[in-house]
């Protein structure tokens, strides 16, 4: 008696990419439409996986180009544009044989996917460092200089000292390690992409915590950016302690 279609579908869905070809052979003679459709869906899954492997191979272009360096570190920041909250920098050294898929510019990923990748990156990375610059510091020295400070702090927090930095677009002052600035680097380098994800998830979690303290501004959803609901709250309630005073002069008195 033939296996139920539902059972076969479940087997295909549960199988790893490596296990699927053997299941295709096992069920290649089964002509039932439901089985054929399930097999075709699994073949597309393999195609999508292979496409992602190829994309990630391209993401390692700079890491291959500078392979002579022992510890290559990707650097990126999150939070230069918001009206409230800190700017957060991430520094990530991935292993040479890094096999993490789906890394990309954090803005191109869903929150769920960023959270999943954050856990994988934290588990597999050689070292991860985080740096912060507070709203007060941003007001004091301007957002660019505050971003540089956060990046330097992130580098200093690494358990392993890098010998090359791949940066998203910028060259960080007062750093004695060789730097390679890459325009749109978070979408071109797996190391910078990983740093982007770690920084983004870290900052987003902070803003959710701030939302519990200052619920009127909707920080859990807008993360401090200039969403209309956030601007309306600023006009109604005025600024809170985590607002950047130099960023909100158009919306309220500071």
C-alpha positions as CSV (number, residue, x, y, z in Angstrom):
1,X,0.0,0.0,0.0
2,X,1.4,3.4,-1.0
3,X,2.3,5.9,1.7
4,X,-0.2,8.6,2.3
5,X,0.5,11.9,0.4
6,X,0.5,13.8,3.7
7,X,3.2,11.5,5.1
8,X,5.4,12.0,2.1
9,X,4.9,15.8,2.2
10,X,5.9,15.8,5.9
11,X,9.0,13.8,5.1
12,X,10.0,16.2,2.3
13,X,9.4,19.2,4.5
14,X,11.4,17.8,7.4
15,X,14.3,16.7,5.3
16,X,17.6,18.7,5.1
17,X,18.8,19.9,1.8
18,X,21.3,17.1,1.7
19,X,18.6,14.5,2.4
20,X,16.2,15.6,-0.3
21,X,17.8,14.0,-3.4
22,X,17.5,10.5,-1.9
23,X,13.8,11.2,-1.2
24,X,13.3,12.3,-4.8
25,X,14.7,8.9,-6.0
26,X,12.5,7.1,-3.5
27,X,9.3,8.7,-4.7
28,X,10.2,9.4,-8.4
29,X,7.8,6.7,-9.6
30,X,4.8,8.0,-7.6
31,X,2.6,9.7,-10.1
32,X,0.0,11.2,-7.7
33,X,-0.4,14.9,-8.2
34,X,0.1,15.7,-4.5
35,X,3.4,13.9,-4.4
36,X,4.6,15.5,-7.7
37,X,3.7,18.9,-6.3
38,X,5.5,18.3,-3.0
39,X,8.6,17.1,-4.9
40,X,8.5,20.2,-7.1
41,X,8.2,22.4,-4.1
42,X,11.2,20.7,-2.5
43,X,13.2,21.1,-5.8
44,X,12.5,24.9,-5.6
45,X,13.7,24.8,-2.0
46,X,17.0,23.4,-3.2
47,X,17.3,26.0,-6.0
48,X,16.7,28.8,-3.5
49,X,19.3,27.3,-1.2
50,X,21.9,27.1,-4.0
51,X,21.1,30.7,-5.0
52,X,21.7,31.8,-1.4
53,X,25.0,29.9,-1.2
54,X,26.1,31.6,-4.4
55,X,25.0,35.1,-3.1
56,X,26.9,34.5,0.2
57,X,30.0,33.4,-1.8
58,X,29.9,36.9,-3.5
59,X,29.5,38.5,0.0
60,X,32.9,37.0,0.8
61,X,34.7,38.9,-2.0
62,X,36.6,41.3,0.3
63,X,37.3,38.6,2.9
64,X,38.9,36.5,0.1
65,X,40.8,39.6,-1.3
66,X,42.3,40.2,2.1
67,X,42.7,36.6,3.2
68,X,46.3,37.1,4.1
69,X,45.0,39.0,7.2
70,X,44.4,36.7,10.2
71,X,41.5,38.5,11.8
72,X,39.3,40.6,9.5
73,X,36.7,42.6,11.3
74,X,33.5,44.1,9.9
75,X,32.3,47.4,11.3
76,X,28.9,49.1,11.0
77,X,26.6,51.4,12.9
78,X,22.9,51.7,13.5
79,X,21.0,54.7,14.6
80,X,22.5,57.8,13.0
81,X,19.2,59.1,11.9
82,X,16.7,58.7,14.8
83,X,15.5,61.6,17.0
84,X,16.0,59.6,20.1
85,X,18.2,56.8,21.6
86,X,21.9,56.0,21.2
87,X,23.9,55.2,18.1
88,X,25.2,51.7,18.3
89,X,28.2,50.3,16.5
90,X,29.0,46.6,15.9
91,X,32.3,45.0,15.3
92,X,32.4,41.3,14.2
93,X,35.2,38.9,13.3
94,X,33.8,35.9,11.5
95,X,35.8,32.6,11.1
96,X,37.6,32.1,7.9
97,X,35.3,29.2,6.9
98,X,32.2,31.1,7.8
99,X,29.1,29.2,6.6
100,X,26.3,31.5,7.9
101,X,23.7,32.1,5.2
102,X,21.2,34.9,4.8
103,X,23.5,37.7,6.2
104,X,22.7,41.0,4.5
105,X,22.2,44.7,5.2
106,X,20.1,44.5,8.3
107,X,17.6,46.9,6.8
108,X,16.8,44.4,4.1
109,X,15.9,41.6,6.6
110,X,12.8,41.1,8.6
111,X,12.9,41.5,12.4
112,X,12.4,37.8,12.8
113,X,15.3,36.9,10.4
114,X,17.6,39.5,12.1
115,X,16.9,37.9,15.5
116,X,17.6,34.5,14.2
117,X,20.9,35.6,12.6
118,X,21.9,37.5,15.7
119,X,21.9,34.3,17.7
120,X,23.8,32.4,15.0
121,X,26.4,35.2,14.6
122,X,26.9,35.4,18.4
123,X,27.5,31.7,18.5
124,X,29.8,31.3,15.5
125,X,31.8,34.6,15.5
126,X,35.4,34.6,16.6
127,X,34.7,37.9,18.4
128,X,31.9,40.5,18.7
129,X,32.2,44.0,20.1
130,X,29.6,46.7,20.7
131,X,29.9,50.4,21.2
132,X,27.4,53.0,22.2
133,X,27.1,56.8,22.1
134,X,24.4,58.4,24.2
135,X,22.0,61.1,23.0
136,X,23.8,63.6,25.3
137,X,27.1,62.7,23.7
138,X,25.6,63.0,20.2
139,X,24.4,66.5,21.1
140,X,27.8,67.4,22.6
141,X,30.1,66.4,19.7
142,X,27.7,65.8,16.7
143,X,26.4,62.5,15.3
144,X,29.4,61.8,13.1
145,X,32.0,62.1,15.8
146,X,29.7,60.2,18.2
147,X,29.5,57.4,15.6
148,X,33.3,57.3,15.4
149,X,33.5,57.0,19.2
150,X,31.0,54.2,19.2
151,X,33.0,52.4,16.5
152,X,36.2,52.7,18.4
153,X,34.5,51.4,21.5
154,X,33.2,48.4,19.6
155,X,36.7,47.6,18.3
156,X,38.1,47.9,21.9
157,X,35.5,45.4,23.2
158,X,36.6,42.6,20.8
159,X,38.2,39.7,22.6
160,X,40.5,39.2,19.7
161,X,42.4,42.2,18.1
162,X,41.7,42.5,14.4
163,X,44.5,43.2,11.9
164,X,42.1,44.6,9.2
165,X,38.9,46.6,9.4
166,X,36.2,46.5,6.7
167,X,34.1,49.5,7.3
168,X,30.7,50.5,6.0
169,X,31.7,53.6,4.0
170,X,33.7,55.5,6.6
171,X,37.3,55.7,7.7
172,X,37.5,55.9,11.5
173,X,39.9,58.4,13.0
174,X,42.3,57.5,15.7
175,X,42.5,53.9,14.9
176,X,45.9,52.3,14.2
177,X,44.5,49.2,12.3
178,X,44.4,49.2,8.5
179,X,40.9,50.1,7.3
180,X,39.1,49.4,4.0
181,X,36.0,51.6,3.6
182,X,33.4,50.0,1.4
183,X,30.4,52.0,0.1
184,X,27.2,50.1,1.0
185,X,29.5,47.6,2.7
186,X,26.7,46.0,4.7
187,X,25.3,44.5,1.5
188,X,28.7,43.7,0.0
189,X,30.7,42.2,2.8
190,X,29.6,39.3,5.0
191,X,31.6,40.7,7.9
192,X,30.1,44.2,7.7
193,X,26.6,42.6,7.2
194,X,27.1,40.6,10.4
195,X,28.1,43.8,12.3
196,X,25.0,45.6,10.9
197,X,22.7,42.8,12.2
198,X,24.3,42.7,15.6
199,X,24.2,46.5,16.0
200,X,20.6,46.7,14.7
201,X,19.2,43.9,17.0
202,X,21.0,45.4,20.0
203,X,19.7,48.9,19.4
204,X,16.2,47.7,18.6
205,X,16.1,45.8,21.9
206,X,17.2,48.9,23.8
207,X,14.5,51.0,22.2
208,X,11.9,48.4,23.3
209,X,13.2,48.7,26.8
210,X,13.0,52.5,26.6
211,X,9.4,52.2,25.4
212,X,8.5,50.7,28.8
213,X,10.0,53.8,30.5
214,X,8.6,56.4,28.1
215,X,5.5,54.7,26.5
216,X,4.0,57.9,25.1
217,X,6.5,58.0,22.2
218,X,6.0,54.6,20.7
219,X,9.7,53.7,20.8
220,X,9.0,49.9,20.5
221,X,7.6,50.4,17.0
222,X,9.4,53.5,15.7
223,X,12.7,52.8,17.4
224,X,13.2,56.6,17.8
225,X,13.0,57.5,14.1
226,X,10.9,60.4,13.0
227,X,7.6,58.6,12.4
228,X,4.6,60.8,12.4
229,X,3.2,59.3,15.7
230,X,6.6,60.0,17.3
231,X,6.6,63.6,16.1
232,X,3.0,64.1,17.3
233,X,4.0,62.8,20.7
234,X,7.0,65.2,20.8
235,X,4.7,68.1,20.1
236,X,2.2,67.0,22.7
237,X,4.6,65.9,25.5
238,X,7.9,67.5,24.7
239,X,11.2,65.6,24.8
240,X,12.2,62.9,27.2
241,X,15.7,62.3,28.5
242,X,16.7,60.0,25.6
243,X,15.8,62.6,22.9
244,X,18.7,64.2,20.9
245,X,18.1,67.8,21.5
246,X,20.0,68.9,18.4
247,X,17.7,66.7,16.3
248,X,14.3,67.9,17.5
249,X,14.4,71.7,17.3
250,X,11.9,71.7,14.4
251,X,9.3,69.8,16.4
252,X,9.4,71.2,20.0
253,X,11.2,73.4,22.4
254,X,14.3,71.9,24.1
